[in-house]
Amino acid sequence: MVSLPADDFADREAVVARRRFVLGRLAVYGLLSLFAAVYLFPALIVLSNAFRTYPEVVRHGVIALPQSLSLEGWFDAWTRYCVSGTCDGIRANFFNSLRITIPATLVSTALGLVNGYVLSKWRFPGSDLVFGAMLLGVFMPGQVTLLPWAYILGRLHLYNSVNGLILIHCVQGISFTTLFCRNFFVGVPDDLIKAAQIDGAGFWRIFGRIMLPLSPPIVIVTVIWQFTSIWNEFLYGEIFTAANEQPITAALLSAGSGGQSAAVLIAALPPVLVYLFGGRYFVRGLTQGAIK
């Protein structure tokens, strides 16, 4: 019986282990590539149809490569897309979303900063109960609030208006922004607050001189979270607005004579840009205490 030298046996085992490792990695990457292809396939269909003319889509079907690249669908979406019988494009609805998202994001973030500051550094009897009550908004489905909001908007004469949606998103976003900011401010040493109080600083001076300069990471997190959440929100826009007052997500539900795919991409563009330019700051802010 012939025995292999120890070095040859070790080399053979290393080769076998290497093959197993390579095959395992190939299997993992192959499976992940399959999942990615299935996930991205609808997006590729939308992207392809955005550069096809409407007659070409009708003639060859939705799942087909463009015969020639055309920007007609983009012009149709922007200027001739039909929303609730009005074929003026989605321009008004796009700017409605901007008019809703920007102020609602800024107001809800500012309120969340103040609430988080109070609930973390100026605790009072029942503050934990107040914080727990505010957290209910994080877990409460939007459908639960439809009737109360319908009553409030009717009483304030804000039904079917952009201002009504701004009010809704300012209030609805307070739960999330308070959660983020409160958990971030808990990590700020209490000694800083006590030292400022000894020096005679009051509530707002401590907030402006100490807490705000420390809060850019959590401000970035809350702004990105609120902007994407409000922009992509559909339920309130569909229920409480119509026609030219609708945000772009609700307007996409209306049937158009062409440019549907381009309209979808136009609607998705602002959140995508926010993700591309702010995504790394969002992750960095989360790791600095936004979620615990």
Legacy VTK file of the C-alpha trace (Angstrom):
# vtk DataFile Version 3.0
C-alpha trace
ASCII
DATASET POLYDATA
POINTS 292 float
0.000 0.000 0.000
1.409 3.352 -1.141
0.985 6.307 1.201
1.112 9.910 0.053
3.607 12.303 1.586
2.119 14.660 4.145
2.738 17.694 1.934
0.920 16.141 -1.058
-2.021 15.167 1.135
-2.240 18.686 2.539
-2.102 20.167 -0.974
-4.919 17.889 -2.137
-7.069 18.849 0.831
-6.415 22.523 0.119
-7.453 22.073 -3.518
-10.668 20.294 -2.508
-11.454 22.982 0.077
-10.772 25.678 -2.497
-13.130 24.025 -5.005
-15.857 23.745 -2.406
-15.395 27.392 -1.501
-15.571 28.519 -5.142
-18.622 26.360 -5.870
-20.333 27.660 -2.753
-19.656 31.273 -3.714
-20.872 30.641 -7.258
-24.085 29.111 -5.925
-24.664 32.044 -3.575
-23.960 34.687 -6.216
-26.033 32.805 -8.783
-29.006 32.676 -6.423
-28.633 36.350 -5.501
-28.375 37.282 -9.187
-31.588 35.362 -9.875
-33.401 37.189 -7.060
-32.040 40.541 -8.306
-33.189 39.800 -11.871
-36.699 38.919 -10.688
-36.821 42.052 -8.526
-35.474 44.381 -11.228
-37.461 42.939 -14.132
-40.537 45.194 -13.615
-38.299 48.251 -13.293
-36.528 47.334 -16.537
-39.900 46.960 -18.266
-40.946 50.428 -17.101
-37.582 51.921 -18.150
-37.824 50.289 -21.578
-41.390 51.450 -22.202
-40.525 54.991 -21.175
-38.451 55.305 -24.358
-41.037 53.715 -26.664
-43.878 55.450 -28.452
-47.447 54.639 -27.439
-48.335 53.029 -30.816
-45.238 50.830 -30.573
-46.254 49.640 -27.109
-49.736 48.801 -28.388
-48.364 47.028 -31.466
-45.603 44.945 -29.853
-46.856 44.623 -26.293
-45.484 45.839 -23.002
-42.675 43.283 -22.730
-40.486 44.185 -25.704
-37.315 46.083 -26.428
-37.613 49.549 -28.001
-37.432 49.543 -31.792
-36.057 53.075 -31.573
-35.428 55.422 -28.678
-38.051 58.120 -28.345
-38.680 60.885 -25.821
-42.292 61.274 -26.882
-43.516 59.434 -23.793
-41.704 61.887 -21.525
-43.303 64.900 -23.248
-46.693 63.167 -23.128
-46.287 62.498 -19.406
-45.238 66.054 -18.618
-47.676 67.954 -20.869
-50.489 65.631 -22.077
-50.956 62.967 -19.402
-54.647 62.765 -18.415
-55.544 63.099 -14.728
-59.240 62.873 -13.823
-60.297 63.976 -17.301
-57.839 66.874 -17.491
-55.031 66.197 -19.982
-52.495 68.828 -18.970
-49.755 66.413 -17.914
-48.419 65.657 -14.456
-46.612 68.966 -14.036
-49.153 70.330 -11.574
-49.192 67.091 -9.605
-45.390 66.944 -9.502
-45.192 70.455 -8.077
-48.042 69.621 -5.693
-45.872 66.869 -4.259
-43.001 69.318 -3.851
-45.310 71.849 -2.182
-46.497 69.158 0.203
-43.246 67.328 0.891
-40.813 70.176 1.523
-42.752 72.158 4.174
-44.149 69.024 5.830
-40.640 67.567 6.067
-39.169 70.744 7.567
-42.007 71.294 10.054
-42.194 67.680 11.249
-38.407 67.531 11.613
-38.353 70.758 13.640
-41.146 69.511 15.906
-39.378 66.181 16.311
-36.165 67.933 17.356
-37.945 69.961 20.023
-39.946 66.958 21.251
-36.889 64.748 21.374
-34.990 67.433 23.279
-37.765 67.819 25.839
-38.394 64.098 26.315
-34.697 63.308 26.743
-33.249 66.290 28.663
-36.194 68.098 30.279
-38.098 65.153 31.662
-41.291 65.838 33.618
-43.821 63.665 35.473
-45.541 61.517 32.874
-42.951 62.114 30.150
-42.574 58.363 29.556
-46.348 58.105 29.159
-46.361 60.972 26.660
-43.523 59.375 24.701
-45.327 56.027 24.670
-48.512 57.689 23.421
-46.603 59.404 20.628
-45.065 56.086 19.623
-48.537 54.759 18.872
-48.397 56.769 15.681
-45.445 54.703 14.499
-47.456 51.473 14.623
-50.933 52.796 13.775
-52.132 52.064 10.191
-53.050 55.112 8.158
-56.539 53.739 7.521
-57.372 54.208 11.224
-56.959 57.981 10.903
-59.028 58.528 7.748
-62.313 59.398 9.458
-60.758 61.755 12.061
-58.812 63.525 9.346
-61.896 63.798 7.142
-63.717 65.514 10.015
-60.785 67.843 10.815
-60.181 68.852 7.190
-63.895 69.488 6.721
-64.079 71.716 9.793
-60.977 73.650 8.712
-62.157 73.901 5.089
-58.952 72.221 3.908
-60.567 69.306 2.103
-59.235 68.772 -1.454
-56.309 71.112 -0.950
-52.539 70.907 -0.771
-52.591 72.685 2.582
-54.739 69.915 4.024
-52.157 67.289 3.046
-49.373 69.440 4.494
-51.217 69.500 7.825
-51.754 65.734 7.733
-48.115 64.908 7.043
-46.812 67.400 9.595
-48.864 65.695 12.301
-48.412 62.127 11.064
-44.632 62.531 10.894
-44.198 63.731 14.478
-44.166 60.179 15.868
-41.228 59.091 13.709
-39.209 62.281 14.057
-39.709 62.343 17.826
-38.584 58.729 18.093
-35.436 59.370 16.056
-34.487 62.614 17.801
-35.284 61.467 21.329
-33.153 58.338 20.965
-30.321 60.425 19.546
-30.429 63.104 22.265
-30.421 60.464 25.007
-26.797 59.828 24.048
-25.799 63.457 24.690
-24.145 63.693 28.154
-26.351 65.294 30.793
-23.286 67.095 32.149
-23.373 69.408 29.115
-26.908 70.471 29.992
-26.102 70.940 33.675
-22.996 72.995 32.893
-25.026 75.252 30.594
-27.693 75.678 33.262
-25.060 76.669 35.800
-23.848 79.307 33.347
-27.373 80.687 33.187
-28.525 79.206 29.874
-32.222 78.527 29.534
-34.314 76.086 27.540
-33.986 77.608 24.088
-30.392 78.742 24.483
-29.296 75.209 25.400
-31.282 73.879 22.468
-29.787 76.344 20.000
-26.206 76.458 21.275
-25.637 72.835 22.342
-28.219 70.413 20.994
-28.625 71.713 17.451
-24.871 71.798 16.669
-24.705 68.142 17.754
-27.734 67.055 15.744
-26.782 67.144 12.008
-26.568 63.314 11.822
-30.108 62.853 13.117
-31.428 65.822 11.133
-30.187 64.152 7.946
-31.848 60.890 8.962
-35.203 62.488 9.722
-35.208 64.699 6.623
-34.448 61.775 4.301
-36.980 59.552 6.067
-39.722 62.162 5.999
-39.061 63.299 2.442
-39.221 59.803 0.971
-42.175 58.760 3.136
-44.262 61.835 2.339
-43.388 61.846 -1.349
-44.296 58.168 -1.770
-47.489 58.380 0.317
-50.603 57.460 -1.638
-53.549 56.889 0.699
-54.196 60.434 1.944
-53.599 61.985 -1.459
-56.071 59.621 -3.094
-58.772 60.026 -0.435
-58.602 63.744 0.364
-57.692 65.358 -2.978
-58.751 65.169 -6.617
-57.668 66.367 -10.057
-55.146 69.237 -9.973
-54.838 69.140 -6.191
-53.569 65.552 -6.111
-49.928 64.670 -5.407
-48.158 62.800 -8.143
-48.506 59.357 -6.552
-52.306 59.637 -6.567
-52.326 61.132 -10.068
-50.506 58.085 -11.456
-53.603 55.995 -10.752
-55.518 57.866 -13.463
-55.396 56.388 -16.944
-53.514 58.364 -19.552
-53.366 58.166 -23.321
-49.616 57.660 -23.293
-46.480 58.201 -21.279
-47.496 56.090 -18.284
-44.035 54.569 -17.880
-42.322 57.936 -18.195
-44.760 59.377 -15.638
-43.820 56.618 -13.193
-40.113 57.386 -13.633
-40.700 61.119 -13.182
-42.556 60.386 -9.958
-39.728 58.143 -8.743
-36.947 60.582 -9.611
-36.856 62.772 -6.436
-36.701 59.839 -3.950
-34.055 58.164 -6.105
-31.954 61.340 -6.137
-32.346 61.706 -2.378
-31.176 58.111 -1.960
-28.213 58.516 -4.320
-26.928 61.730 -2.727
-27.979 61.153 0.881
-28.071 57.407 1.350
-24.637 57.107 2.913
-25.411 59.942 5.342
-28.656 58.220 6.249
-26.851 54.996 7.166
-24.148 56.952 9.002
-26.756 58.840 11.007
-28.533 55.616 11.977
-25.313 54.185 13.323
-24.846 57.289 15.501
-27.914 56.622 17.562
-31.014 57.197 15.481
-32.290 53.664 16.139
-31.582 51.799 19.371
LINES 1 293
292 0 1 2 3 4 5 6 7 8 9 10 11 12 13 14 15 16 17 18 19 20 21 22 23 24 25 26 27 28 29 30 31 32 33 34 35 36 37 38 39 40 41 42 43 44 45 46 47 48 49 50 51 52 53 54 55 56 57 58 59 60 61 62 63 64 65 66 67 68 69 70 71 72 73 74 75 76 77 78 79 80 81 82 83 84 85 86 87 88 89 90 91 92 93 94 95 96 97 98 99 100 101 102 103 104 105 106 107 108 109 110 111 112 113 114 115 116 117 118 119 120 121 122 123 124 125 126 127 128 129 130 131 132 133 134 135 136 137 138 139 140 141 142 143 144 145 146 147 148 149 150 151 152 153 154 155 156 157 158 159 160 161 162 163 164 165 166 167 168 169 170 171 172 173 174 175 176 177 178 179 180 181 182 183 184 185 186 187 188 189 190 191 192 193 194 195 196 197 198 199 200 201 202 203 204 205 206 207 208 209 210 211 212 213 214 215 216 217 218 219 220 221 222 223 224 225 226 227 228 229 230 231 232 233 234 235 236 237 238 239 240 241 242 243 244 245 246 247 248 249 250 251 252 253 254 255 256 257 258 259 260 261 262 263 264 265 266 267 268 269 270 271 272 273 274 275 276 277 278 279 280 281 282 283 284 285 286 287 288 289 290 291
